[in-house]
Amino acid sequence: MNEPFVAFDLGRMMIGDEPPLFLLEIALRTLIIYAYTLFLIRWIGSRSIGQLSLVEFLLVIALGSAVGDAMFYPDVPLVHCMVVITVVVLLDKSLSYIVARNRKLEDVIEGVSVEVVRDGAILWEALKRLNVGHDELFEQLRLKQVRHLGQVRAAYFETNGLLSVFTFDEPSTRQGLLIEPPWDVSKPTQFRSGSAVREKRRLACVQCAEVLKLSPGEMVPPCPRCGAELWHEIH
């Protein structure tokens, strides 16, 4: 019969039920699997982590699942683990070879770059398709030293999830939706459609960043570009 399970057994928690010598076997297993996996990764020529493609990211997940069990489970033979790792790497290598020679398949698997800002205005339909919120977009723009969207000529979400930003040569001559400081730190003055302005105002749509100039006494309309009703004042 199996021995009864004892909760909070420090010996079981720290060392386990295997003999202490098995710790040396774990070290040897880890060394073998690590060296073999490193050899295969070097063979496929994987790029740095910040440049991983979708296929390579899948490879990392698959390898992580495959190599872990063989390192410390005594009933998992190393050869079985090596077979799994080899098959995963060969699949990755074959798929990368095919994708590199088939543009349509590359677009399906890796995705395509998507324009999300054009001439200081947000292409919010593109953002919705990407399931990207304004906060994430603004955060990445601020990381590129962008203070307001009037500086941005174009911005693209690349297939690796990073944002490429291209600014105008003279951004100081343009105005746009202010994103610095972040709105949860200091929110600009807001106006809703239907309200009247008492003095000359320049507003930017919160949803698409469309810029609107209003004269004293003029009513704030819904955004003519996207229909949103909330505006921020810009200077």
Secondary structure in CASP SS format (residue, H / E / C, confidence):
PFRMAT SS
TARGET T0000
AUTHOR 0000-0000-0000
METHOD secondary structure of the structure
MODEL  1
M C 1.00
N C 1.00
E C 1.00
P C 1.00
F C 1.00
V C 1.00
A C 1.00
F C 1.00
D C 1.00
L H 1.00
G H 1.00
R H 1.00
M H 1.00
M H 1.00
I C 1.00
G C 1.00
D C 1.00
E C 1.00
P C 1.00
P C 1.00
L C 1.00
F H 1.00
L H 1.00
L H 1.00
E H 1.00
I H 1.00
A H 1.00
L H 1.00
R H 1.00
T H 1.00
L H 1.00
I H 1.00
I H 1.00
Y H 1.00
A H 1.00
Y H 1.00
T H 1.00
L H 1.00
F H 1.00
L H 1.00
I H 1.00
R H 1.00
W H 1.00
I H 1.00
G C 1.00
S C 1.00
R C 1.00
S C 1.00
I H 1.00
G H 1.00
Q H 1.00
L C 1.00
S C 1.00
L H 1.00
V H 1.00
E H 1.00
F H 1.00
L H 1.00
L H 1.00
V H 1.00
I H 1.00
A H 1.00
L H 1.00
G H 1.00
S H 1.00
A H 1.00
V H 1.00
G H 1.00
D H 1.00
A H 1.00
M H 1.00
F H 1.00
Y C 1.00
P C 1.00
D C 1.00
V C 1.00
P C 1.00
L H 1.00
V H 1.00
H H 1.00
C H 1.00
M H 1.00
V H 1.00
V H 1.00
I H 1.00
T H 1.00
V H 1.00
V H 1.00
V H 1.00
L H 1.00
L H 1.00
D H 1.00
K H 1.00
S H 1.00
L H 1.00
S H 1.00
Y H 1.00
I H 1.00
V H 1.00
A H 1.00
R C 1.00
N C 1.00
R H 1.00
K H 1.00
L H 1.00
E H 1.00
D H 1.00
V H 1.00
I H 1.00
E H 1.00
G C 1.00
V C 1.00
S C 1.00
V E 1.00
E E 1.00
V E 1.00
V E 1.00
R E 1.00
D C 1.00
G C 1.00
A E 1.00
I E 1.00
L C 1.00
W H 1.00
E H 1.00
A H 1.00
L H 1.00
K H 1.00
R H 1.00
L H 1.00
N C 1.00
V C 1.00
G C 1.00
H H 1.00
D H 1.00
E H 1.00
L H 1.00
F H 1.00
E H 1.00
Q H 1.00
L H 1.00
R H 1.00
L H 1.00
K C 1.00
Q C 1.00
V C 1.00
R C 1.00
H E 1.00
L H 1.00
G H 1.00
Q H 1.00
V E 1.00
R E 1.00
A E 1.00
A E 1.00
Y E 1.00
F E 1.00
E C 1.00
T C 1.00
N C 1.00
G C 1.00
L C 1.00
L E 1.00
S E 1.00
V E 1.00
F E 1.00
T E 1.00
F C 1.00
D C 1.00
E C 1.00
P H 1.00
S H 1.00
T H 1.00
R C 1.00
Q C 1.00
G C 1.00
L C 1.00
L E 1.00
I C 1.00
E C 1.00
P C 1.00
P C 1.00
W C 1.00
D C 1.00
V C 1.00
S C 1.00
K C 1.00
P C 1.00
T C 1.00
Q E 1.00
F E 1.00
R E 1.00
S C 1.00
G C 1.00
S C 1.00
A E 1.00
V C 1.00
R C 1.00
E C 1.00
K C 1.00
R E 1.00
R E 1.00
L E 1.00
A E 1.00
C E 1.00
V C 1.00
Q C 1.00
C C 1.00
A C 1.00
E C 1.00
V E 1.00
L E 1.00
K E 1.00
L E 1.00
S C 1.00
P C 1.00
G C 1.00
E C 1.00
M E 1.00
V C 1.00
P C 1.00
P C 1.00
C C 1.00
P C 1.00
R C 1.00
C C 1.00
G C 1.00
A C 1.00
E C 1.00
L E 1.00
W E 1.00
H E 1.00
E E 1.00
I C 1.00
H C 1.00
END
